[in-house]
Amino acid sequence: MCIANWWRRAPSLLRRFITSKMNILEFDDLSVSRGGKIIFDEISLSVGQGENTVILGPNGAGKSTLLKLLTRELYPLYVPGKTPIRIFGESVWDVRELRSRLGIVSNDFQNRFPAELSGADLVASGLFNTIGLGADSRLSARHRAIVADCMEGLGVGHLAKRSFGSCSTGEQRRLILARTLVNRPEALVLDEPTSGLDLRASIVYVKILRELMRAGTTVILVTHNLNEITPEISRAVLLKSGKILATGTPAKTLSSQSLSRLFDLPLRLSRSRGFYNVVPAE
């Protein structure tokens, strides 16, 4: 894998953005309603550049709602005189431009691509923010070089001519990540990235994410799986029933007591080499 080399070739303008102190996300007394039910009730949260963050919570915590806010599929309730949500400091966005700067990778998104689409065309579609390549999607030699470079960096160059449907779940997941990375986004939002992967594929995927964080990409991890939390994660946010229970460094925020409260189950947490493991408490 050549993530570090790929990063060194990133445009200097991108590196200038990433080394700035701009907040990626800002929630200010944000409230969201879905189907007449309040999901978030005046929550406040900010995530800055370089602040690799895990948002951890059980099913029903509001993680899916948070993702839909970022993809602009949902909008917060209007509060006079307030801007409840900002992304990169802005409250109004062209969705295509936003997708280029904030890469969002979710399992649901993986199911949208035609099985017959080739690996290279799937990755290239990220340059146009489309599902596959249309008749008006013209790939220049530069585009093809970017696609090939990114695929090699993620170890999926050999899948360029393979159909998406014939790839394993782990290979598909890496192709989707490559599709996101062709735009060299300033930050990545990952929705339960190892869900459905076997042990080997999970380890490979987590290794890629660690390399991306070490190379300077800010990662926001939305999950209920503690095994996805790596030593590069510098902040943990515990989310339950649409409320933030705690936030801070993983070392201070993650404990047997806090996780037992989060998941409503007696748990025992251990840590080894910066990774976490949780088992039922005796």
ChimeraX attribute file (.defattr): number of C-alpha atoms within 10 A of each C-alpha:
attribute: neighborCount
match mode: 1-to-1
recipient: residues
	/A:1	15
	/A:2	15
	/A:3	21
	/A:4	15
	/A:5	12
	/A:6	18
	/A:7	17
	/A:8	12
	/A:9	9
	/A:10	11
	/A:11	10
	/A:12	10
	/A:13	8
	/A:14	14
	/A:15	16
	/A:16	9
	/A:17	12
	/A:18	20
	/A:19	13
	/A:20	11
	/A:21	11
	/A:22	15
	/A:23	16
	/A:24	23
	/A:25	19
	/A:26	21
	/A:27	18
	/A:28	16
	/A:29	17
	/A:30	21
	/A:31	21
	/A:32	23
	/A:33	15
	/A:34	12
	/A:35	6
	/A:36	7
	/A:37	8
	/A:38	13
	/A:39	20
	/A:40	24
	/A:41	15
	/A:42	15
	/A:43	15
	/A:44	16
	/A:45	14
	/A:46	14
	/A:47	19
	/A:48	17
	/A:49	21
	/A:50	24
	/A:51	21
	/A:52	23
	/A:53	25
	/A:54	27
	/A:55	20
	/A:56	25
	/A:57	25
	/A:58	17
	/A:59	13
	/A:60	13
	/A:61	22
	/A:62	18
	/A:63	23
	/A:64	14
	/A:65	20
	/A:66	18
	/A:67	19
	/A:68	12
	/A:69	15
	/A:70	21
	/A:71	16
	/A:72	14
	/A:73	9
	/A:74	15
	/A:75	18
	/A:76	18
	/A:77	15
	/A:78	12
	/A:79	11
	/A:80	7
	/A:81	6
	/A:82	10
	/A:83	16
	/A:84	22
	/A:85	24
	/A:86	18
	/A:87	20
	/A:88	19
	/A:89	12
	/A:90	12
	/A:91	11
	/A:92	10
	/A:93	13
	/A:94	8
	/A:95	12
	/A:96	11
	/A:97	10
	/A:98	17
	/A:99	18
	/A:100	21
	/A:101	20
	/A:102	24
	/A:103	25
	/A:104	21
	/A:105	21
	/A:106	20
	/A:107	16
	/A:108	8
	/A:109	11
	/A:110	15
	/A:111	10
	/A:112	10
	/A:113	15
	/A:114	14
	/A:115	12
	/A:116	12
	/A:117	19
	/A:118	20
	/A:119	28
	/A:120	25
	/A:121	21
	/A:122	26
	/A:123	29
	/A:124	27
	/A:125	20
	/A:126	24
	/A:127	20
	/A:128	17
	/A:129	17
	/A:130	14
	/A:131	17
	/A:132	19
	/A:133	19
	/A:134	10
	/A:135	5
	/A:136	7
	/A:137	13
	/A:138	10
	/A:139	16
	/A:140	9
	/A:141	9
	/A:142	9
	/A:143	14
	/A:144	15
	/A:145	12
	/A:146	19
	/A:147	29
	/A:148	20
	/A:149	19
	/A:150	27
	/A:151	27
	/A:152	19
	/A:153	19
	/A:154	21
	/A:155	19
	/A:156	19
	/A:157	17
	/A:158	12
	/A:159	19
	/A:160	19
	/A:161	12
	/A:162	15
	/A:163	18
	/A:164	23
	/A:165	15
	/A:166	15
	/A:167	16
	/A:168	12
	/A:169	18
	/A:170	20
	/A:171	20
	/A:172	21
	/A:173	23
	/A:174	22
	/A:175	27
	/A:176	22
	/A:177	27
	/A:178	28
	/A:179	26
	/A:180	26
	/A:181	25
	/A:182	22
	/A:183	21
	/A:184	21
	/A:185	19
	/A:186	23
	/A:187	25
	/A:188	24
	/A:189	20
	/A:190	21
	/A:191	21
	/A:192	17
	/A:193	24
	/A:194	23
	/A:195	17
	/A:196	13
	/A:197	16
	/A:198	11
	/A:199	10
	/A:200	9
	/A:201	18
	/A:202	18
	/A:203	15
	/A:204	16
	/A:205	21
	/A:206	17
	/A:207	13
	/A:208	20
	/A:209	23
	/A:210	19
	/A:211	16
	/A:212	20
	/A:213	20
	/A:214	14
	/A:215	15
	/A:216	19
	/A:217	24
	/A:218	26
	/A:219	25
	/A:220	24
	/A:221	22
	/A:222	24
	/A:223	23
	/A:224	22
	/A:225	17
	/A:226	16
	/A:227	15
	/A:228	23
	/A:229	24
	/A:230	19
	/A:231	14
	/A:232	18
	/A:233	22
	/A:234	16
	/A:235	19
	/A:236	23
	/A:237	21
	/A:238	22
	/A:239	22
	/A:240	21
	/A:241	18
	/A:242	21
	/A:243	16
	/A:244	18
	/A:245	15
	/A:246	16
	/A:247	18
	/A:248	14
	/A:249	15
	/A:250	20
	/A:251	12
	/A:252	12
	/A:253	18
	/A:254	22
	/A:255	18
	/A:256	18
	/A:257	14
	/A:258	18
	/A:259	20
	/A:260	16
	/A:261	14
	/A:262	21
	/A:263	15
	/A:264	10
	/A:265	12
	/A:266	16
	/A:267	19
	/A:268	16
	/A:269	18
	/A:270	13
	/A:271	12
	/A:272	8
	/A:273	7
	/A:274	13
	/A:275	14
	/A:276	19
	/A:277	13
	/A:278	16
	/A:279	11
	/A:280	11
	/A:281	11
	/A:282	6
